[in-house]
Amino acid sequence: MLEPFAQSEPLTFGVELELQLVSLSDFDLNASSPDLLHLLARKPFPGNVTPEITESMIEINSSVHSRYGPLREELLDIRDTLVAAADQLNIGLAGGGTHPFQHWPERRIYPGQRFQELSSLYGYLAKQFTVFGQHVHIGCSSGDDAMFLLHSLNRYIPHFIALSASSPFVQGHDSLFDSARLNSVFAFPMSGRAPFTLSWDEFANVYFAKMEATGIIKSMKDFYWDVRPKPEYGTIELRVCDTPLTVERAAALAGYLQALCRHLLERREPAPAEDDYLVYNFNRFQACRFGLDGAITHPKTYETMSLREDILTTLRRMEPHGEALGSMDALRHLAQVVQEGGDATYLRREFEEQGSAEGMVDAAIRRFRGSN
């Protein structure tokens, strides 16, 4: 049985980031999360840090915030604390949705019960899931508002994929995708998008109850949807973003989502409908494959639009909300990304300039710590 939807302060938000742990000798992934977590446990940590499915990654969680500025500052504090600890262990920390040349058979599953169960269930997919994403939670006053926001965001999912895309390289090769990470997520049977309903009661007591009765699903954690409700927190969770190369960009993406949700809750746009999803997978692919250069189809009008121009237009429309929420700097940051190119472009450029994938990883490590 699904727990009741907890009431939370509307539009409060928090961020989760999955980070790469990298050897500074060969710049491959390093199975050092047990040592790093042990070291971090010795003193207070701003936010929270937890293991992830393999020992070459960790997850950090911010506190709950209502304003972009304090979230950004906390993420910077978390980063600095992590970097200081990693320096003691002589390991590097990096963002990016994929490590460019790691080989999944070399990964070690973290020794936690849930991780071991996932490894047993999914086989090689569990190790192949050494990919790195950003999740953003948005507080909702009710389950019905959560379902409304979840489905209203379908139109804007390509924005967040393209703006965060930082996984162009896989297994030592340029994938030609700006965000190859999401291809790994799609391999899981309960990935994709949530079933369409705008009623929390229908979702919880009909859909979830049926899925639970099948024995396939035990909790919301078993769904790997692009956006999913989290009733225990009273939030929806956006899960499509690659982990950016900097925490500043991670904060900006969260600020954009907060402004967008404020706009959507005014209910001035046409209501979401099941037919919106006719173009969903195509638009998602365009954003993953081509990033900001993608072309998407509007779910209501079927108009073909430049993703780059659609993002810029939407950022301008969000300015009144940015003013009200104190997140104008976040919107300006993302407008600059659209105009100058994102993390996937940066990584490809570094690969060319450094002449090797190792040099590219080194550049990503320095970028995460604020050195370039």
C-alpha positions in Angstrom: 0.0 0.0 0.0 1.3 3.4 -1.0 1.8 5.8 1.9 -0.4 9.0 2.0 1.1 12.0 0.1 2.8 14.1 2.7 2.0 17.8 2.5 5.1 20.0 1.9 5.7 23.7 1.4 4.9 24.3 -2.3 7.9 25.1 -4.5 10.5 24.3 -1.9 13.2 22.3 -3.6 16.3 20.2 -3.1 19.0 18.6 -5.2 20.6 15.1 -5.4 23.9 14.7 -7.4 25.7 11.5 -8.3 29.4 12.1 -8.6 32.3 10.2 -10.1 35.3 9.0 -8.0 38.4 9.1 -10.2 41.9 7.8 -9.8 44.5 10.6 -10.3 47.0 8.2 -11.7 45.1 6.9 -14.7 41.9 8.9 -14.5 39.7 5.8 -14.6 37.0 5.3 -12.0 38.2 4.3 -8.6 36.3 2.1 -6.1 36.9 4.4 -3.2 33.5 5.3 -1.9 33.8 3.2 1.3 37.0 5.1 2.2 35.6 8.5 1.3 32.4 7.9 3.2 34.3 6.7 6.2 36.5 9.9 6.2 33.5 12.2 5.7 31.6 10.6 8.6 34.3 11.9 11.0 33.0 15.5 10.9 29.9 17.5 10.2 28.8 17.5 6.5 26.7 20.2 4.9 23.8 18.3 3.5 24.1 14.6 3.2 26.3 12.1 1.4 25.4 8.4 0.7 26.8 5.5 -1.3 25.5 4.6 -4.7 25.1 1.3 -6.5 28.8 0.9 -7.3 31.8 1.8 -5.3 33.0 4.3 -7.9 30.3 6.8 -7.2 28.6 8.7 -4.3 25.4 10.7 -4.0 25.1 14.1 -2.3 21.9 15.6 -1.1 21.2 19.2 -0.4 18.9 20.5 2.4 15.4 21.7 1.5 15.4 25.3 0.3 12.9 27.9 -0.9 15.4 30.2 -2.6 18.0 29.6 -5.3 20.8 31.6 -3.6 21.0 29.5 -0.4 20.8 26.3 -2.4 23.7 27.4 -4.6 25.8 28.3 -1.5 25.1 25.0 0.2 26.1 23.1 -2.9 29.3 25.0 -3.0 30.0 24.2 0.7 29.2 20.5 0.0 31.6 20.6 -3.0 34.4 22.2 -1.0 34.0 19.7 1.8 34.1 16.8 -0.6 37.1 18.1 -2.5 39.0 18.5 0.8 38.3 14.9 1.8 39.0 13.5 -1.6 42.4 15.3 -1.7 43.3 13.5 1.5 42.7 10.2 -0.3 44.3 11.4 -3.5 41.2 10.8 -5.6 39.4 13.2 -8.0 35.8 14.2 -8.0 33.9 14.9 -11.2 30.5 15.6 -12.6 29.4 14.4 -16.0 26.7 11.9 -16.8 29.1 9.1 -17.9 32.8 8.4 -17.3 34.2 8.5 -20.8 36.2 5.2 -20.8 35.4 3.1 -17.8 34.5 -0.5 -18.4 31.4 -1.7 -16.5 32.7 -5.3 -15.7 35.4 -3.7 -13.5 32.9 -2.0 -11.3 32.2 -3.3 -7.7 28.7 -3.3 -6.3 28.5 -1.4 -3.0 27.9 -3.8 -0.1 24.4 -2.7 0.8 21.3 -4.9 0.9 19.3 -3.0 -1.7 22.3 -2.7 -4.0 23.0 -6.4 -3.8 19.3 -7.1 -4.5 19.3 -4.9 -7.6 22.5 -6.6 -8.8 20.9 -10.0 -8.4 17.8 -8.9 -10.2 19.3 -6.9 -13.0 22.6 -8.7 -13.7 25.1 -6.7 -15.7 22.7 -3.7 -15.9 23.4 -2.9 -12.3 27.2 -2.4 -13.0 26.4 -0.7 -16.3 24.3 1.7 -14.3 27.5 3.4 -13.2 26.1 6.6 -14.7 25.6 9.9 -12.9 22.5 12.0 -12.8 21.0 15.0 -11.0 17.6 14.7 -9.4 15.6 17.7 -8.3 12.7 17.5 -5.8 9.9 20.1 -5.9 7.5 20.4 -2.9 3.8 20.0 -3.6 0.8 20.9 -1.4 -1.1 17.8 -2.4 -1.0 14.6 -4.4 -3.2 16.1 -7.0 -0.9 19.0 -7.5 2.0 16.6 -7.7 0.3 14.6 -10.5 -0.6 17.9 -12.3 2.9 19.1 -12.2 4.4 15.8 -13.1 2.4 15.6 -16.3 2.5 19.3 -17.1 6.3 19.0 -17.2 6.2 16.5 -20.1 6.5 19.5 -22.5 9.7 20.7 -20.9 11.6 17.5 -20.2 13.8 18.1 -23.3 14.9 21.4 -21.9 16.4 19.8 -18.8 18.0 17.0 -20.8 19.7 19.4 -23.2 20.7 22.0 -20.6 22.3 19.3 -18.4 23.7 17.0 -21.1 27.2 16.0 -20.1 27.6 12.4 -21.3 28.9 12.3 -24.9 31.5 9.6 -24.4 30.8 5.9 -23.6 33.3 3.1 -23.3 36.1 5.2 -24.9 34.1 6.5 -27.9 32.1 9.5 -28.8 28.5 8.2 -28.7 27.4 11.1 -30.9 24.8 11.7 -28.2 25.0 14.8 -26.0 23.3 12.7 -23.2 24.1 9.0 -23.6 23.4 8.4 -19.9 19.6 8.1 -20.4 20.1 5.2 -22.8 21.3 3.2 -19.8 18.3 4.2 -17.7 15.9 3.2 -20.5 17.2 -0.4 -20.3 15.3 -0.9 -17.0 11.8 -2.3 -17.3 10.1 0.3 -15.1 11.7 3.3 -16.7 10.0 5.9 -19.0 7.1 8.0 -17.9 4.4 7.7 -15.3 0.9 6.6 -16.3 -1.5 9.4 -17.1 -3.8 10.5 -14.3 -4.3 13.8 -12.6 -5.8 12.2 -9.5 -3.6 11.1 -6.6 -6.3 8.8 -5.4 -6.5 7.1 -8.7 -2.7 6.8 -8.9 -2.3 5.4 -5.4 -5.4 3.3 -5.0 -5.8 2.0 -8.5 -2.6 2.0 -10.5 -0.1 1.5 -7.7 -2.4 -1.0 -5.9 -2.5 -3.1 -9.1 1.2 -2.9 -9.6 1.8 -3.9 -6.0 -0.6 -6.8 -6.4 1.5 -8.1 -9.3 4.5 -8.5 -7.0 6.6 -6.4 -9.4 6.6 -3.2 -7.4 7.1 -2.8 -3.7 7.7 1.0 -3.4 8.1 4.1 -5.5 11.9 3.4 -5.6 11.1 0.6 -8.1 10.0 3.1 -10.7 12.8 4.7 -12.8 10.5 7.2 -14.4 11.7 10.5 -15.8 9.5 12.3 -13.2 8.0 10.4 -10.3 6.0 11.4 -7.2 7.7 10.9 -3.8 4.8 10.8 -1.4 7.0 10.3 1.7 8.5 13.8 1.0 5.5 15.5 -0.5 7.4 16.1 -3.8 7.8 15.3 -7.4 11.3 14.2 -8.5 12.8 15.2 -11.9 15.3 12.6 -12.9 16.3 13.3 -16.5 19.3 15.5 -15.9 22.9 14.4 -16.3 25.1 15.5 -13.4 26.5 18.8 -14.6 30.3 19.5 -14.5 29.7 22.2 -11.8 27.4 22.6 -8.8 26.7 26.1 -10.0 24.9 24.6 -13.0 23.1 22.1 -10.9 21.7 24.9 -8.8 20.7 26.8 -11.9 18.8 23.9 -13.2 16.9 23.5 -9.9 16.1 27.3 -10.0 14.7 26.9 -13.5 12.5 24.0 -12.5 11.2 25.9 -9.5 10.3 28.9 -11.7 8.7 26.7 -14.3 6.6 24.9 -11.6 5.4 28.2 -10.2 4.3 29.1 -13.7 2.6 25.8 -14.4 0.7 26.0 -11.1 -1.0 29.2 -12.3 -2.7 26.9 -14.8 -2.6 29.3 -17.7 -1.3 26.7 -20.1 -3.6 24.0 -21.7 -4.1 21.1 -19.2 -1.9 18.1 -19.7 -3.4 15.1 -21.5 -2.5 11.6 -22.4 -2.1 12.5 -26.1 0.8 14.8 -25.1 2.9 11.7 -24.8 2.5 10.9 -28.5 5.6 13.0 -29.1 7.3 12.4 -25.8 9.8 9.8 -26.7 10.7 11.5 -30.0 11.3 14.8 -28.2 13.3 13.0 -25.5 15.5 11.4 -28.1 16.1 14.7 -29.9 17.4 16.3 -26.7 19.5 13.3 -25.8 21.0 12.9 -29.3 21.4 16.5 -30.4 21.3 18.4 -27.2 20.5 22.1 -27.7 20.6 21.6 -31.5 17.6 19.2 -31.3 14.2 19.9 -32.9 11.1 19.0 -30.9 7.4 18.7 -31.7 5.0 20.7 -29.6 2.6 18.2 -27.9 -0.5 20.4 -28.4 0.1 22.0 -31.8 2.5 19.5 -33.4 4.6 22.4 -34.5 8.3 21.6 -35.0 10.5 23.9 -32.9 14.2 24.5 -32.4 14.9 23.3 -28.9 17.5 26.0 -28.5 15.0 28.7 -29.3 12.2 27.1 -27.3 14.4 27.2 -24.2 15.4 30.8 -24.7 11.8 31.8 -25.2 10.7 29.9 -22.1 13.5 31.4 -20.0 12.3 34.8 -20.9 8.7 33.9 -20.0 10.0 32.7 -16.6 11.5 36.0 -15.7 8.6 37.3 -13.6 8.8 34.0 -11.6 12.6 34.4 -11.4 12.1 37.9 -10.0 9.6 36.6 -7.4 11.7 33.6 -6.4 15.1 35.3 -6.4 16.4 33.1 -9.2 17.2 35.5 -12.0 20.8 34.6 -11.8 19.9 30.9 -12.5 17.9 31.9 -15.6 20.7 34.1 -16.8 23.2 31.2 -16.3 21.1 28.9 -18.4 20.6 31.5 -21.1 24.4 31.7 -21.4 24.6 27.9 -21.7 22.1 28.0 -24.6 24.1 30.7 -26.3 27.6 29.3 -25.7 27.1 25.6 -25.5 26.8 23.2 -22.6 28.9 20.6 -20.9 28.8 18.0 -23.7 30.3 20.7 -26.0 32.9 21.5 -23.3 34.0 17.9 -23.0 34.4 17.4 -26.7 36.4 20.5 -26.9 38.7 19.4 -24.1 39.1 16.0 -25.7 40.4 17.7 -28.9 42.6 20.2 -27.0 44.0 17.7 -24.5 44.5 15.0 -27.1 43.2 12.2 -24.8 40.2 11.0 -22.8 42.4 11.1 -19.7 43.1 14.8 -20.3 39.4 15.4 -20.7 38.7 13.7 -17.3 41.4 15.8 -15.7 39.7 18.9 -17.1 36.4 17.8 -15.7 37.9 17.2 -12.2 39.4 20.7 -12.3 36.1 22.2 -13.5 34.2 20.5 -10.7 36.5 22.0 -8.0 36.3 25.4 -9.6 39.8 25.5 -11.0 38.8 26.3 -14.6 
